[in-house]
Amino acid sequence: MDAPVDQAVERALGRRLWRTAGLAGLAGLAWAGRDVPAQLGGRLTGARAERAARSPRFRDGTFHNPESTRTMVADPGRNLLKELVFGKQKRRPTSAVPLLRPAAADTADTDRELSVVWYGHASALIEIEGRRLLVDPVWSERCSPSAAIGPRRIHEPPVRLEELPQVDAILISHDHYDHLDMETVRGLVTHQSAPFLVPLGVGAHLDRWGVPEERIVELDWSESHRIGGLTIVCTAAQHFSGRGLRRDGTLWSSWVVAGEHRKVFYTGDSGYFDGYAQIGAEHGPFDVTLMQIGAYDRAWPSIHMFPEEAVAAHLDLRGGLFIPVHWATFNLALHDWAEPVNRLWVEAKARDVRLAVPRPGERVVVDDPPPVDGWWEAVA
């Protein structure tokens, strides 16, 4: 075969390879994005939209915080993208995060014992007066609309979703991917029978994902729902919502869980605001608070608390034991992996706040919490 023919064959093969690579790339993109439309969830329509429109927090087609809040604050001279790629922060631990399988609660004490099992990030199980409530469960590998891209888990869940005990309610604080996960919701529809208690509008996502209508309870701030002897109250938070380009089409919240004798508060995601003092005055004191401490930055100070602010909020709430959540599991900010809990430990000691820092999967009995032992330092 002469040289021109060789070159022609090479060009033809090259074009074919480029076409094959292009098709493979498109196929890869299609695979990565195959679940994205469903992951985006539903939109408010019909009676759900009419109810949202009656909320004091809803105007001009979206929900609003009581005070004007910016999700991003300009920081002249700072390049967040460059810092994300080239920053020197240690945003992942250097070795495996220790996991525990929670021991079963003592059945003799379940009617009065109050305990919390933290599964990682904001996912937790509250055991109160013989009832169990699952908070913001996320069991997927990524908190993202795609199974192929987006923030990936730093540690595995300490138990499989199907191994969870039967719960009496599932509480969702808002619709961001690290708090509301489609695959986890679908798994809970299969393995659990409990209702989902959600802020206004979030029911549209659940409805699209196959949650039966009778298992969806949507609440506005200050509205409550009874589960056995518990009163569960949807309370204020300073944050935002959205699973796609459109923001604030659903409400966000914190949660109060009040039994006959014991009370629990969970922040959801929130900046520090005067609503904590109001919640403390109306619903406190609390035996335990589950407080967001991670994924903060000076570029978004109004929507996530710094650890010192979380301690201040805990005191505003008239909290007893402080259990930190929203750290350790997903890399969602630019600070070091262990920075939130290190700052928290310093501030808790300075302000004489009772603190428990469980390993993922560790049960904390509120009346007899384990001492803080700095377990994270060995892996940071």
C-alpha positions in Angstrom: 0.0 0.0 0.0 1.5 3.4 -1.0 1.8 6.4 1.3 -1.3 8.4 0.0 -3.4 5.3 0.5 -1.9 4.8 4.0 -2.7 8.4 4.9 -6.2 8.1 3.6 -6.8 5.0 5.7 -5.3 6.7 8.7 -7.6 9.7 8.2 -10.7 7.5 7.9 -9.7 5.5 11.0 -9.1 8.8 12.8 -12.5 10.2 11.9 -14.1 6.9 13.0 -12.3 7.0 16.3 -13.3 10.6 16.9 -16.9 9.7 16.1 -16.7 6.7 18.4 -15.2 8.8 21.2 -17.8 11.5 20.7 -20.6 9.0 20.9 -19.0 7.4 23.9 -18.7 10.9 25.5 -22.4 11.7 24.8 -23.4 8.3 26.1 -21.4 9.0 29.3 -23.1 12.3 29.7 -26.4 10.8 29.1 -25.7 8.1 31.7 -24.4 10.6 34.3 -27.6 12.7 33.8 -30.1 10.0 33.4 -31.7 10.6 36.9 -31.4 14.4 36.8 -35.0 15.2 35.7 -36.5 13.1 38.4 -34.0 14.3 41.0 -35.1 17.9 40.4 -38.4 16.9 42.0 -41.9 18.4 41.5 -43.3 21.9 41.3 -46.1 23.5 43.2 -49.4 23.1 41.4 -53.1 23.0 42.3 -54.1 22.9 46.0 -50.4 22.7 47.1 -49.7 26.0 45.2 -52.8 27.6 46.7 -51.8 26.7 50.2 -48.3 28.0 49.7 -49.7 31.3 48.4 -51.5 31.7 51.7 -48.3 31.5 53.8 -47.1 34.8 55.3 -43.6 33.7 54.0 -44.7 33.5 50.4 -44.9 36.4 48.0 -44.1 37.1 44.3 -44.0 33.4 43.7 -41.3 32.4 46.2 -40.7 31.9 49.9 -38.8 34.5 51.9 -36.9 34.8 55.2 -38.3 37.4 57.6 -35.3 39.6 57.0 -33.7 40.2 53.6 -30.9 37.5 53.2 -28.2 37.1 50.6 -27.0 33.7 49.8 -23.6 35.0 48.6 -21.7 38.1 49.7 -19.1 39.7 47.5 -15.5 39.4 48.8 -13.3 41.7 46.6 -9.9 40.1 45.8 -11.0 36.6 46.6 -11.4 34.0 43.9 -13.6 31.2 45.2 -13.0 28.9 42.2 -9.3 29.3 42.4 -9.4 28.6 46.2 -11.6 25.5 45.6 -9.1 24.1 43.1 -5.8 25.3 44.6 -6.6 26.1 48.2 -4.3 24.6 50.9 -7.2 23.5 53.2 -7.3 19.9 54.2 -10.9 19.3 53.2 -10.8 15.5 53.7 -9.5 13.4 56.5 -6.2 11.6 56.0 -7.6 8.2 57.1 -11.0 6.4 57.5 -13.6 8.0 59.7 -14.4 5.5 62.5 -18.0 4.1 62.3 -20.0 2.4 64.9 -23.1 0.2 64.6 -25.6 1.6 67.2 -26.5 -0.8 70.0 -30.2 -1.3 70.5 -31.7 0.9 73.2 -32.6 -0.8 76.5 -36.3 -1.7 76.0 -36.8 -1.2 79.8 -36.0 2.5 79.4 -37.4 3.4 76.0 -40.5 5.1 77.4 -38.4 7.7 79.3 -34.9 7.5 77.8 -33.9 10.2 75.3 -31.2 9.3 72.9 -29.8 10.4 69.5 -28.0 8.3 66.9 -26.0 10.5 64.4 -25.5 8.7 61.1 -23.3 11.4 59.5 -23.9 14.9 58.0 -27.4 15.9 59.1 -29.0 12.4 59.3 -30.0 11.4 62.8 -32.4 9.2 64.7 -34.1 10.7 67.7 -35.5 8.2 70.2 -37.9 10.0 72.6 -40.5 8.6 74.9 -40.9 5.3 73.1 -41.0 6.9 69.6 -38.4 7.2 66.9 -38.0 10.0 64.4 -35.6 10.0 61.5 -34.2 13.4 60.5 -32.9 14.5 57.0 -31.9 11.0 55.9 -29.3 10.9 53.1 -27.9 7.4 52.3 -26.7 8.0 48.7 -23.1 8.0 47.6 -23.4 11.6 46.4 -25.5 14.6 47.4 -26.2 15.7 43.8 -28.8 15.4 41.1 -26.3 12.9 39.3 -25.0 9.6 40.6 -21.8 10.2 38.7 -20.8 13.8 39.7 -21.1 16.0 42.7 -20.0 15.9 46.4 -19.1 12.3 47.3 -19.4 10.7 50.8 -16.3 10.8 52.9 -17.5 7.8 55.0 -20.1 5.1 54.4 -23.4 5.1 56.3 -22.8 3.2 59.5 -25.9 1.0 58.8 -27.8 0.1 55.6 -31.1 1.9 55.0 -33.0 -1.3 55.3 -31.4 -2.0 58.7 -32.9 1.0 60.3 -35.5 0.3 63.0 -39.1 1.1 62.2 -39.7 4.9 62.8 -42.7 6.9 63.6 -42.0 9.9 61.5 -39.4 11.2 59.0 -38.6 14.9 59.3 -37.2 16.9 56.3 -35.8 20.4 56.9 -35.6 21.6 53.3 -35.1 20.3 49.7 -31.3 20.7 49.2 -29.6 17.5 48.0 -27.6 17.0 51.2 -30.9 16.9 53.2 -33.4 15.5 50.8 -32.3 12.5 48.7 -34.5 10.9 46.1 -33.1 7.3 46.4 -33.2 7.4 50.1 -36.8 8.6 50.0 -37.8 5.8 47.7 -36.0 3.3 49.9 -37.9 4.6 52.9 -41.2 4.2 51.1 -40.3 0.5 50.7 -38.9 -0.2 54.1 -40.8 2.1 56.4 -44.5 3.1 56.8 -44.0 6.4 58.7 -45.3 9.7 57.4 -42.9 12.4 56.0 -43.2 15.7 57.8 -41.9 18.5 55.5 -42.1 22.3 55.1 -44.6 23.7 52.6 -44.0 22.7 49.0 -41.5 19.9 49.7 -44.4 17.5 49.3 -44.3 18.1 45.5 -40.9 16.4 45.4 -42.2 13.4 47.4 -45.3 13.1 45.3 -43.2 12.9 42.1 -41.0 10.2 43.7 -43.9 7.9 44.6 -44.6 8.8 48.3 -48.3 8.1 48.9 -50.3 11.2 49.6 -51.4 9.9 53.0 -47.8 9.8 54.1 -47.0 13.4 53.3 -47.7 16.1 56.0 -46.7 19.6 54.9 -46.4 22.4 57.5 -45.8 26.1 57.6 -43.8 27.7 60.4 -45.5 27.4 63.8 -47.8 24.6 62.5 -47.6 21.3 64.3 -48.5 17.6 63.9 -49.2 15.0 66.6 -47.4 11.6 66.5 -48.6 9.5 69.4 -47.7 11.5 72.5 -45.4 13.8 70.6 -46.0 17.3 69.2 -43.8 18.1 66.3 -43.6 21.7 65.4 -42.3 23.2 62.1 -40.2 26.2 63.2 -38.3 29.1 61.6 -34.8 28.9 60.0 -32.8 31.4 57.9 -31.9 29.7 54.7 -33.1 29.1 51.1 -34.2 26.2 48.9 -34.0 24.8 45.4 -32.9 21.7 43.5 -32.4 23.4 40.1 -32.0 26.8 38.7 -35.2 28.1 40.4 -34.8 29.0 44.0 -37.1 29.3 47.0 -40.1 27.5 45.5 -40.4 25.4 48.7 -40.0 26.4 52.4 -37.2 25.6 54.7 -37.5 25.0 58.5 -36.1 23.8 61.8 -38.0 21.3 64.0 -39.1 21.0 67.6 -40.0 17.6 68.9 -41.8 17.8 72.2 -42.9 14.9 74.3 -44.7 14.9 77.6 -41.4 15.1 79.5 -38.6 15.7 77.0 -37.8 18.1 74.1 -35.5 18.1 71.2 -34.5 20.9 68.7 -33.0 20.4 65.2 -31.7 23.4 63.3 -31.9 22.2 59.7 -29.6 24.6 57.8 -29.7 28.2 59.0 -27.7 31.3 59.6 -27.7 32.8 63.0 -30.8 35.0 63.6 -33.0 36.3 66.4 -35.5 33.5 65.7 -33.5 31.2 67.9 -34.3 33.3 71.0 -38.0 33.4 70.0 -38.1 29.6 69.6 -36.3 29.1 72.9 -38.8 31.4 74.6 -41.9 29.7 73.1 -40.8 26.0 73.0 -37.7 25.7 75.2 -35.9 24.7 77.2 -34.6 21.7 75.2 -32.9 18.6 76.6 -30.8 18.4 73.5 -30.2 20.4 70.4 -28.9 19.0 67.1 -27.0 22.0 65.6 -25.5 22.7 62.2 -21.8 23.5 62.5 -20.2 22.9 59.1 -20.1 24.1 55.5 -19.8 27.8 56.5 -17.8 30.5 54.8 -17.6 34.3 55.0 -19.0 34.3 51.5 -22.4 33.0 52.7 -22.6 34.1 56.4 -26.4 34.5 56.5 -27.4 31.0 55.6 -25.0 28.7 57.5 -23.8 29.2 61.0 -20.2 29.4 62.1 -19.5 27.0 65.1 -19.4 29.9 67.5 -22.8 31.1 66.3 -24.1 27.6 66.7 -23.1 27.7 70.4 -24.8 31.1 70.7 -28.0 29.7 69.1 -27.9 26.8 71.5 -27.9 29.1 74.4 -30.6 31.3 72.9 -32.7 28.1 72.6 -32.0 27.3 76.2 -30.5 24.0 75.2 -29.0 21.3 77.5 -26.8 18.9 75.6 -25.3 20.1 72.2 -24.8 17.5 69.5 -23.1 18.8 66.3 -24.4 17.8 62.9 -23.8 18.9 59.3 -20.1 18.1 59.2 -17.7 15.1 58.5 -19.6 13.4 55.7 -19.6 15.7 52.6 -17.1 18.3 51.5 -19.3 21.3 50.9 -17.1 24.3 51.9 -13.5 25.5 51.8 -12.6 25.0 55.5 -10.5 22.1 56.8 -12.5 18.9 57.4 -12.0 19.0 61.2 -12.2 22.8 61.6 -15.9 23.0 62.6 -15.6 20.5 65.4 -12.3 22.0 66.7 -13.8 25.5 66.8 -16.9 24.1 68.4 -15.0 22.3 71.2 -13.1 25.5 72.1 -16.3 27.6 72.2 -18.3 25.1 74.1 -15.6 25.0 76.8 -15.4 28.7 76.9 -19.1 29.1 77.4 -19.7 26.1 79.6 -21.9 24.2 77.2 -22.4 20.5 77.6 -21.2 18.8 74.4 -21.2 15.3 72.9 -19.4 14.6 69.6 -20.4 11.1 68.6 -18.8 9.0 65.9 -21.1 8.2 63.0 -23.5 5.5 64.3 -22.8 6.1 67.9 -25.9 6.4 70.2 -25.8 9.3 72.7 -28.0 8.9 75.7 -28.8 12.5 76.6 -28.7 12.0 80.3 -25.4 10.2 80.2 -23.5 11.3 77.2 -20.0 10.1 76.4 -17.1 12.5 77.2 -15.6 14.4 74.3 -12.5 12.4 73.4 -11.3 14.2 70.3 -11.7 11.0 68.2 -11.5 13.1 64.9 -8.0 14.3 65.6 -6.6 10.8 64.9 -8.0 10.9 61.3 -7.9 14.6 60.4 
